[in-house]
Amino acid sequence: MSLAKRTYSLPPDVVERFEQLLPPGERSQFLAKLIGDWLAEREREALRRELIEGCQEMAGLYQEIEREWSGAADEVWRDGE
């Protein structure tokens, strides 16, 4: 796996507490997982919003189709009696 090294500025107290809790060999892996999880959650939220918007846009069409076909179900039911 290739790695990219970046420099970010963080509050000293946060860095100190972080370094106290995680040994040097685990820090990059932990941050990669944390950022990856955060990105995945944002992508899920965006997809959820797009699905909701799509359903709202299609609601009128679904209602129109339901109105067109609602009588057909009644006819099939009557024919089966």
Helices and strands as residue ranges (DSSP letters): H 12-21, G 24-26, H 27-79
